[in-house]
Amino acid sequence: MWMDQHQAAPQESGGSGYKFIPPRHDPLMMGIARLITPLYLRIVTQVDRVEISAEHRKLLEGLLGQRVILTPNHPSYEPPVVMQLAGMLHTGFYFLAAREIFEDPLQNFVCSRIGAYSINRGAKDGDSQHATRQLLRMGKRWLVIFPEGQEYYLHDIVLPFLPGAARFGYGALDDIRRQGNSEPVWIVPVTIRYHYRGNVDKLIRASLARLEKELALEGRGSIFERVQRVTFCLLEVNERLYDVEVRDPADVDMRISRLRERVLMDVEHKLGMHNVDLESPLRNRLRKLFVAVSRMRRSAESSYERKLLDRRSKVMKAELQRVLEFVAMPGKYVQEDSSAERYLDLLGRFETEVFGKLKFFGPRTARVSISDPINLSDTYEAWQADNEGQVEAMTERLEDCVRQRLDELCEQYRTEVQG
């Protein structure tokens, strides 16, 4: 196991009370995980198939034994899909994961023993950075990094990538070169898209009926009209709750934007955060807030204070999750493309908002697609000349690869359905 070989142990890092959780590969736990993962995907996410073309599987198999970073998109529950991919390749992966998933003792025990290790997002985490470069130098198993950093449950959208994957890759390559080793470090953009099977129209109408009953709405008109009615109802309720002024009722995007801003400012005020950059991207503001809320508990000086902060942080996290899952969605998501999948994405967010439980529809197939592997050695000299400039360029390249492949998978699915 990695921890035993390198005598690593949880260390204080990146803020008071935070302990770095190193990766392990426990053969027994890995075996159990491979047996349970398909069942978990089927029950929790309605995914009962994970597919990859023979061509793309061969591409990956050709890289086995080399140093590789996989960078999948992350709209929802992708780690189990990637675990399935590892099983297809008869190997195991390391996963760079947010420290929050290790707060639960059971998740900590399981995740660390199937190759996940922690990073304290929004803070300097020297232990995690050192571990990442060390794992890449060793090259025993591939490393999975989700560059979007946060799931968002809209499957036809790619959020802007964070630079960690490229930064870690070049850093590890530099370490390798300093050791006199000429072997490469590869980054492979991975795109995952979910395709529905069966009577999708039936799923849409059943979801609308549940929502309309709960919201006391009439179930008349076209699907688009019914979805629009639900959208306006949810907006109106939340606008009243947060006392948001409505200037143009027909401008859904503006209404969502104003509501989102009110929720964010409310949480920032409660946390005592002043001089907030209102022009900062939504992703960055949310990340800072999630980190600040997570740190609240660690500032407690007694068990009693910890309990109070626990209650307060749960409320704030729930509000931030609502921004991410409901308030942050684009108002024109189904107007730009009124596919059945986008309707179900939207209705899934609505059901989560209304009923308080994450909702997935199915059965679904998770289709995995691979872009051409990128050899970081080809741009190593450019990185030496301008570290951050080349990291930014590579990050944009990875994001473009995933977004382009996602568009291709969307079009491929439409062709299959129409055929």
NORJO-V827675 format. One record per run of one state. SS is the DSSP state (a for helix, b for strand, c for the rest). FROM is the first residue (numbers start at 1). TO is the last residue. If there is no record, write none. Layout:
# NORJO-V827675
ss->[SS/SS]
from->[FROM/FROM]
to->[TO/TO]
This chain:
# NORJO-V827675
ss->[c/a/c/b/c/b/c/b/c/a/c/b/c/a/c/b/c/a/c/b/a/c/a/b/c/b/c/a/c/b/c/a/c/b/c/a/c/a/c/a/c/a/c/a/c/a/c/a/c/b/c/b/a/c/a/c]
from->[1/2/7/12/13/19/20/25/26/27/46/47/53/54/62/67/73/78/89/93/99/103/105/114/115/116/120/126/139/142/145/164/179/185/197/200/216/223/242/252/271/282/300/303/328/333/337/340/356/364/371/374/376/386/387/419]
to->[1/6/11/12/18/19/24/25/26/45/46/52/53/61/66/72/77/88/92/98/102/104/113/114/115/119/125/138/141/144/163/178/184/196/199/215/222/241/251/270/281/299/302/327/332/336/339/355/363/370/373/375/385/386/418/419]
